[in-house]
């Protein structure tokens, strides 16, 4: 078993940090990435500026590895865009690890235990894990692994617009006018497609707040542009709360409040979408209490993400029934109780499962809990890799200082019962235009 590689799923920030930690300990590693390049998910929001500084986005082991290549480290106090993070850190890190370690255009389709389904007990803990993967050419293979670190994230699994956790009636058939990502207003074609239109933004988390700040500028450019902010919450106005130690994150709420106060954004509160009707005049959104929003040209459904556990159907997981996070971790990150800054440090023990050698790390480890920070993921994989290496003293020494904020759940920017499920955020300082905590890495994206 010790001669087999540790297989890492996903060449994003957390997956590559895991590979750097494995390299640091001389443990063979193989990273499988479904995209064509490292950081492919981050590349899909290249136009968005992160709310964490460079100094909070670089894993310590990765920094040491890159330093040996003559890497030009960015200014710790500046704020990168998604493109900056990809081109100046993630892709150079993948190159430093080497093509034998980081394999792109490869999709993991299943994780199993060699010669055993999930029912068989005999010999389970001594047999290697098997990762089933498919390349872009359609070729499939079985890769034996000493352990698996699943850092595949949640980017490709956005929550539906429907308020009950499944697509609203008519949502699937209206997909050509519903988008689950923040639009890129630096793209002339995308900008022109939104100017003068009626845009409904659904959500109250960081992605929705970012989109509101960006799209409000379109109203000034073309007063025919209408922006309606559809929220499940009952409150009528966003109110700033305690100062966020990540000021750029807190400023998202301030920009949203200012956009509402200026009349550029019209809030519709207590609106829980259950049906979408498509007509020649646009979309009509129907709330569970009979409210209607008619004549919508485009819907931005920015309602968060959720994990996809289908690849693990034949191994034994222990997931919390509410958050879909590892059961031991769930009480520590429950947004009904904890904010980002009050999440307790956690490592391999909280992230392990009954299936020996399988760990979920990164945003996927948080399940449906919002606002994951890259700093958290880097500490997760440091502990996991130490445990895989048998260094339990290092694995147990989990230390993490997170920026304090009272807004990832409970009280925050919007103080009402729905705050916990939407990942709100608050603060008072001003900020630049493009800011976001991508759920993929609140740095979530």
C-alpha positions as CSV (number, residue, x, y, z in Angstrom):
1,X,0.0,0.0,0.0
2,X,2.8,2.5,0.9
3,X,4.1,2.2,-2.7
4,X,0.8,3.3,-4.2
5,X,0.1,7.0,-4.8
6,X,-2.3,9.1,-2.9
7,X,-4.8,10.2,-5.5
8,X,-6.2,13.7,-5.3
9,X,-9.4,14.7,-7.1
10,X,-9.3,18.2,-8.4
11,X,-6.4,20.5,-9.4
12,X,-7.9,23.6,-7.7
13,X,-6.4,25.5,-4.8
14,X,-7.0,22.8,-2.2
15,X,-6.2,19.8,-4.4
16,X,-2.9,21.3,-5.5
17,X,-2.1,22.2,-1.9
18,X,-2.6,18.6,-1.0
19,X,-0.2,17.6,-3.7
20,X,2.3,20.1,-2.4
21,X,2.0,18.6,1.1
22,X,2.5,15.1,-0.3
23,X,5.5,16.2,-2.2
24,X,6.9,17.8,0.9
25,X,6.8,14.4,2.6
26,X,8.0,12.4,-0.4
27,X,4.7,10.6,-0.8
28,X,3.8,9.7,-4.4
29,X,0.8,11.7,-5.6
30,X,-1.5,11.8,-8.6
31,X,-3.9,14.7,-9.2
32,X,-6.8,14.1,-11.6
33,X,-8.5,17.3,-13.0
34,X,-11.6,17.2,-15.2
35,X,-10.7,20.5,-16.8
36,X,-8.1,21.1,-19.5
37,X,-5.9,23.1,-17.1
38,X,-5.2,23.4,-13.4
39,X,-7.6,25.8,-11.8
40,X,-10.2,25.3,-14.5
41,X,-13.1,26.0,-12.2
42,X,-11.5,29.2,-11.0
43,X,-11.0,30.1,-14.6
44,X,-14.7,30.2,-15.1
45,X,-14.9,33.2,-12.9
46,X,-11.8,34.9,-14.1
47,X,-13.5,38.3,-14.1
48,X,-14.3,38.4,-10.4
49,X,-12.0,39.9,-7.8
50,X,-11.5,37.8,-4.6
51,X,-12.1,39.3,-1.2
52,X,-9.0,37.7,0.3
53,X,-5.5,39.0,-0.1
54,X,-2.8,37.1,-1.8
55,X,-1.2,36.3,1.5
56,X,-4.3,34.3,2.5
57,X,-4.5,32.4,-0.8
58,X,-1.1,30.7,-1.0
59,X,-0.5,27.4,0.8
60,X,2.8,27.4,2.8
61,X,4.0,24.1,1.3
62,X,3.1,25.4,-2.2
63,X,5.0,28.6,-1.6
64,X,8.2,26.6,-0.7
65,X,7.8,24.4,-3.8
66,X,7.3,27.4,-6.1
67,X,10.2,29.4,-4.5
68,X,12.6,26.7,-5.8
69,X,11.4,27.4,-9.4
70,X,12.2,31.2,-9.2
71,X,8.5,32.0,-8.9
72,X,7.6,35.7,-8.6
73,X,5.4,35.8,-5.5
74,X,2.6,38.4,-5.7
75,X,2.3,41.2,-3.2
76,X,0.7,39.7,-0.1
77,X,-1.6,42.7,0.5
78,X,-3.2,43.0,-3.0
79,X,-6.4,41.3,-4.1
80,X,-6.3,39.0,-7.1
81,X,-9.0,38.3,-9.7
82,X,-9.8,34.7,-10.5
83,X,-7.6,35.1,-13.5
84,X,-4.7,36.3,-11.4
85,X,-5.1,33.4,-9.0
86,X,-5.1,30.9,-11.9
87,X,-2.3,32.3,-14.0
88,X,0.1,33.5,-11.2
89,X,-0.4,30.7,-8.7
90,X,-2.4,27.6,-9.6
91,X,-1.0,27.0,-13.0
92,X,2.7,27.6,-12.0
93,X,2.1,25.3,-9.0
94,X,0.8,22.5,-11.3
95,X,3.8,23.0,-13.5
96,X,6.1,22.8,-10.5
97,X,4.5,19.6,-9.4
98,X,4.9,18.2,-12.9
99,X,2.8,16.5,-15.6
100,X,3.4,13.1,-14.0
101,X,1.6,14.4,-10.9
102,X,-1.1,16.6,-12.3
103,X,-3.2,15.0,-15.1
104,X,-5.8,17.2,-16.7
105,X,-8.8,16.3,-18.9
106,X,-9.5,13.3,-16.7
107,X,-12.9,12.8,-15.0
108,X,-13.2,10.5,-11.9
109,X,-16.4,8.5,-12.4
110,X,-16.2,6.2,-9.3
111,X,-14.2,5.4,-6.2
112,X,-14.4,1.7,-5.0
113,X,-12.5,-0.7,-2.8
114,X,-10.5,-3.3,-4.8
115,X,-12.6,-6.4,-5.5
116,X,-15.3,-5.3,-3.0
117,X,-18.6,-3.4,-3.1
118,X,-19.7,-1.4,-0.1
119,X,-21.3,-4.5,1.5
120,X,-18.2,-6.7,1.8
121,X,-16.3,-6.5,5.1
122,X,-13.6,-9.1,4.7
123,X,-10.2,-7.6,3.9
124,X,-11.6,-4.2,3.3
125,X,-9.0,-2.2,5.3
126,X,-6.0,-3.9,3.7
127,X,-7.2,-3.6,0.1
128,X,-6.4,-0.5,-1.9
129,X,-8.9,2.0,-3.1
130,X,-9.6,2.0,-6.8
131,X,-10.3,5.2,-8.7
132,X,-12.2,4.8,-12.0
133,X,-11.4,7.6,-14.4
134,X,-12.2,8.6,-18.0
135,X,-10.0,10.7,-20.3
136,X,-11.2,13.2,-22.8
137,X,-10.8,10.6,-25.5
138,X,-13.2,8.3,-23.7
139,X,-10.5,5.9,-22.5
140,X,-11.2,4.5,-19.1
141,X,-8.8,3.1,-16.4
142,X,-8.7,1.8,-12.9
143,X,-6.0,3.4,-10.7
144,X,-5.0,1.8,-7.4
145,X,-4.5,4.3,-4.6
146,X,-3.2,4.2,-1.1
147,X,-5.6,6.9,-0.1
148,X,-7.9,9.4,-1.9
149,X,-8.4,13.1,-1.1
150,X,-11.5,14.4,-2.7
151,X,-11.0,18.1,-3.3
152,X,-13.3,18.3,-6.3
153,X,-15.4,21.1,-4.9
154,X,-19.0,22.1,-5.7
155,X,-18.6,24.4,-8.6
156,X,-20.4,22.1,-11.0
157,X,-23.4,21.6,-8.7
158,X,-25.3,24.9,-8.3
159,X,-28.4,24.9,-6.2
160,X,-31.6,25.3,-8.2
161,X,-33.8,28.4,-8.2
162,X,-36.7,26.5,-6.6
163,X,-37.2,27.3,-3.0
164,X,-37.7,23.6,-1.9
165,X,-34.2,22.4,-2.9
166,X,-35.3,21.1,-6.3
167,X,-35.9,22.9,-9.6
168,X,-39.1,25.0,-9.6
169,X,-41.8,24.0,-11.9
170,X,-40.7,25.2,-15.4
171,X,-37.1,25.9,-14.3
172,X,-35.6,23.2,-16.4
173,X,-37.4,24.2,-19.6
174,X,-36.5,27.9,-19.0
175,X,-32.7,27.1,-18.7
176,X,-31.9,29.3,-21.7
177,X,-32.9,32.3,-19.7
178,X,-31.7,31.3,-16.3
179,X,-28.0,31.5,-15.4
180,X,-26.2,30.2,-12.3
181,X,-23.0,32.2,-12.5
182,X,-22.1,35.9,-12.2
183,X,-22.1,37.5,-15.6
184,X,-18.9,38.9,-17.1
185,X,-19.6,42.5,-17.8
186,X,-16.1,43.0,-19.3
187,X,-17.4,40.9,-22.2
188,X,-19.0,43.4,-24.6
189,X,-21.5,40.8,-25.9
190,X,-22.6,39.7,-22.4
191,X,-22.9,43.3,-21.3
192,X,-25.0,44.2,-24.3
193,X,-27.3,41.3,-23.7
194,X,-28.2,42.6,-20.3
195,X,-28.4,46.4,-21.0
196,X,-32.0,47.6,-21.1
197,X,-33.4,44.3,-19.9
198,X,-35.3,43.2,-16.8
199,X,-32.9,41.1,-14.7
200,X,-33.9,39.1,-11.6
201,X,-31.2,38.3,-9.2
202,X,-32.1,35.5,-6.8
203,X,-30.0,34.9,-3.6
204,X,-28.6,36.7,-0.6
205,X,-25.1,35.3,-0.4
206,X,-21.8,36.6,-1.6
207,X,-22.4,35.8,-5.3
208,X,-25.7,37.6,-5.3
209,X,-24.3,40.6,-3.5
210,X,-21.4,40.8,-6.0
211,X,-23.8,40.6,-9.0
212,X,-26.0,43.4,-7.5
213,X,-23.0,45.6,-7.1
214,X,-21.9,45.0,-10.7
215,X,-25.3,45.1,-12.4
216,X,-26.4,48.3,-10.6
217,X,-23.9,50.2,-12.8
218,X,-25.9,49.1,-15.9
219,X,-28.9,51.2,-14.7
220,X,-26.8,54.3,-14.8
221,X,-25.6,53.4,-18.3
222,X,-29.1,52.5,-19.6
223,X,-32.0,53.6,-17.4
224,X,-34.2,51.1,-19.2
225,X,-32.4,48.4,-17.3
226,X,-34.4,46.9,-14.5
227,X,-32.9,44.9,-11.7
228,X,-35.2,43.0,-9.2
229,X,-33.6,41.4,-6.2
230,X,-35.6,38.3,-5.3
231,X,-35.0,37.2,-1.8
232,X,-36.6,34.5,0.4
233,X,-36.1,36.7,3.5
234,X,-38.8,38.9,4.9
235,X,-36.6,41.9,5.7
236,X,-37.1,44.9,3.3
237,X,-33.6,46.5,3.6
238,X,-30.1,45.1,4.0
239,X,-28.6,46.5,7.2
240,X,-24.8,46.5,7.9
241,X,-23.8,44.6,11.0
242,X,-20.4,44.0,12.8
243,X,-17.2,44.9,11.0
244,X,-15.8,42.0,9.0
245,X,-12.1,41.3,9.4
246,X,-12.1,40.7,5.6
247,X,-13.1,44.2,4.7
248,X,-13.6,43.5,1.0
249,X,-16.0,40.7,1.9
250,X,-17.9,43.0,4.2
251,X,-18.1,45.7,1.5
252,X,-20.3,43.5,-0.7
253,X,-23.2,44.1,1.6
254,X,-22.6,47.8,1.7
255,X,-22.6,48.1,-2.1
256,X,-25.9,46.1,-2.3
257,X,-27.5,48.4,0.3
258,X,-26.3,51.5,-1.6
259,X,-27.8,50.1,-4.8
260,X,-31.1,49.6,-3.1
261,X,-31.0,53.0,-1.5
262,X,-30.2,54.6,-4.9
263,X,-33.2,53.0,-6.5
264,X,-31.0,51.0,-8.9
265,X,-32.2,47.7,-7.5
266,X,-35.8,46.9,-6.5
267,X,-36.0,44.3,-3.7
268,X,-38.8,41.7,-3.6
269,X,-38.7,40.1,-0.2
270,X,-40.4,37.0,1.1
271,X,-40.5,35.7,-2.4
272,X,-40.0,31.9,-2.5
273,X,-40.0,30.7,-6.1
274,X,-42.0,27.6,-6.8
275,X,-42.9,28.0,-10.5
276,X,-41.5,29.7,-13.6
277,X,-43.8,30.4,-16.6
278,X,-42.2,31.1,-20.0
279,X,-44.0,33.4,-22.4
280,X,-43.0,35.5,-25.4
281,X,-42.8,38.5,-23.2
282,X,-40.3,36.9,-20.8
283,X,-40.4,34.8,-17.7
284,X,-42.9,35.0,-14.8
285,X,-41.7,33.9,-11.4
286,X,-44.4,32.6,-9.1
287,X,-43.9,32.6,-5.3
288,X,-45.4,30.0,-3.0
289,X,-47.7,32.7,-1.6
290,X,-49.0,33.7,-5.0
291,X,-46.7,36.7,-5.6
292,X,-45.7,37.2,-9.3
293,X,-42.8,38.8,-11.0
294,X,-43.6,39.2,-14.7
295,X,-41.6,40.3,-17.7
296,X,-38.2,39.0,-16.6
297,X,-35.7,38.7,-19.5
298,X,-32.9,37.0,-17.5
299,X,-32.7,35.3,-14.1
300,X,-29.4,35.0,-12.2
301,X,-30.0,32.2,-9.8
302,X,-27.1,32.8,-7.4
303,X,-28.3,30.5,-4.6
304,X,-25.1,28.6,-3.7
305,X,-23.8,25.2,-4.4
306,X,-24.0,21.7,-3.0
307,X,-21.8,18.6,-3.1
308,X,-22.1,15.7,-5.5
309,X,-21.4,12.3,-3.8
310,X,-22.4,10.0,-6.7
311,X,-18.8,8.9,-7.3
312,X,-18.7,7.4,-3.8
313,X,-21.8,5.2,-4.0
314,X,-19.8,2.0,-3.5
315,X,-17.7,3.1,-0.5
316,X,-18.8,3.8,3.0
317,X,-19.4,7.4,4.0
318,X,-20.7,9.0,7.1
319,X,-22.4,12.2,6.1
320,X,-24.5,14.6,8.1
321,X,-28.1,14.3,7.0
322,X,-28.6,18.0,6.9
323,X,-25.4,19.5,5.5
324,X,-24.1,16.5,3.6
325,X,-20.7,17.2,5.2
326,X,-18.7,14.6,7.1
327,X,-20.8,13.9,10.2
328,X,-18.0,14.8,12.7
329,X,-17.4,18.1,10.9
330,X,-21.0,19.2,10.6
331,X,-21.6,20.5,14.1
332,X,-18.5,22.7,13.8
333,X,-19.6,24.4,10.6
334,X,-23.4,24.5,11.0
335,X,-24.4,28.0,9.8
336,X,-27.3,28.1,12.2
337,X,-24.7,28.2,15.0
338,X,-21.3,29.3,13.6
339,X,-19.9,32.1,11.6
340,X,-16.8,31.8,9.4
341,X,-14.6,33.1,12.3
342,X,-16.1,30.8,14.9
343,X,-15.5,27.5,13.1
344,X,-13.2,25.4,15.2
345,X,-9.9,24.2,13.7
346,X,-10.4,20.7,12.3
347,X,-8.4,18.1,10.5
348,X,-8.1,14.5,9.5
349,X,-10.4,13.1,12.3
350,X,-13.3,15.3,11.4
351,X,-12.8,14.7,7.7
352,X,-12.4,10.9,7.8
353,X,-15.1,8.3,6.9
354,X,-15.7,4.7,7.8
355,X,-14.0,3.9,4.4
356,X,-10.3,4.0,5.6
357,X,-8.1,6.2,3.4
358,X,-10.9,8.3,1.9
359,X,-11.1,12.0,2.9
360,X,-13.2,14.9,1.6
361,X,-11.4,18.3,1.8
362,X,-12.0,21.8,0.6
363,X,-15.4,23.3,-0.3
364,X,-16.9,19.9,-0.8
365,X,-16.2,19.0,2.9
366,X,-18.5,21.8,3.9
367,X,-21.4,20.2,2.1
368,X,-24.2,22.8,2.0
369,X,-22.7,25.1,4.5
370,X,-21.7,28.5,3.0
371,X,-18.6,30.6,2.9
372,X,-15.6,28.2,2.9
373,X,-12.2,29.9,3.2
374,X,-9.0,28.8,1.4
375,X,-7.1,29.0,4.7
376,X,-9.4,26.3,6.1
377,X,-8.7,24.0,3.2
378,X,-5.0,24.4,3.4
379,X,-5.0,23.4,7.0
380,X,-7.3,20.5,6.3
381,X,-5.0,18.9,3.7
382,X,-1.9,19.6,5.9
383,X,-3.5,17.5,8.7
384,X,-4.8,14.8,6.3
385,X,-1.4,14.3,4.6
386,X,0.3,14.1,8.0
387,X,-2.2,11.4,9.0
388,X,-1.6,9.4,5.8
389,X,2.1,9.6,6.5
390,X,1.6,8.2,10.0
391,X,2.7,11.4,11.6
392,X,-0.2,11.7,14.1
393,X,1.5,14.3,16.2
394,X,1.5,16.7,13.3
395,X,-1.9,15.6,12.1
396,X,-3.5,16.3,15.5
397,X,-1.8,19.7,15.9
398,X,-4.5,21.6,13.9
399,X,-4.1,25.4,14.3
400,X,-6.1,27.9,12.3
401,X,-6.9,31.6,12.8
402,X,-9.8,32.7,10.7
403,X,-11.0,36.3,10.1
404,X,-13.9,37.0,12.5
405,X,-17.3,37.7,11.1
406,X,-20.8,37.3,12.5
407,X,-22.4,36.8,9.1
408,X,-22.0,33.3,7.7
409,X,-25.1,32.3,9.6
410,X,-27.3,33.6,12.4
411,X,-27.1,37.3,12.8
412,X,-25.5,39.3,10.1
413,X,-26.2,41.6,7.1
414,X,-29.8,40.4,7.0
415,X,-31.0,39.6,10.5
416,X,-33.9,37.2,9.9
417,X,-34.5,33.4,10.1
418,X,-33.3,32.7,6.6
419,X,-29.8,34.2,7.1
420,X,-28.2,30.9,8.1
421,X,-29.0,29.2,4.8
422,X,-27.8,31.9,2.5
423,X,-24.4,32.9,3.6
424,X,-24.8,36.6,4.1
425,X,-22.0,39.0,4.9
426,X,-21.6,42.4,6.5
427,X,-19.2,45.2,7.3
428,X,-18.8,48.9,6.9
429,X,-15.7,49.7,4.9
430,X,-15.9,50.8,1.2
431,X,-14.5,48.6,-1.5
432,X,-13.7,48.2,-5.2
433,X,-16.4,47.2,-7.7
434,X,-15.6,43.5,-8.4
435,X,-15.6,41.4,-5.2
436,X,-16.6,37.9,-4.5
437,X,-16.4,34.9,-2.2
438,X,-16.8,32.2,-4.7
439,X,-18.3,29.3,-2.9
440,X,-15.5,27.5,-4.3
441,X,-13.3,29.2,-2.4
442,X,-14.4,31.9,-0.2
443,X,-10.9,32.9,0.1
444,X,-15.0,30.6,-0.9
445,X,-14.4,30.6,-4.9
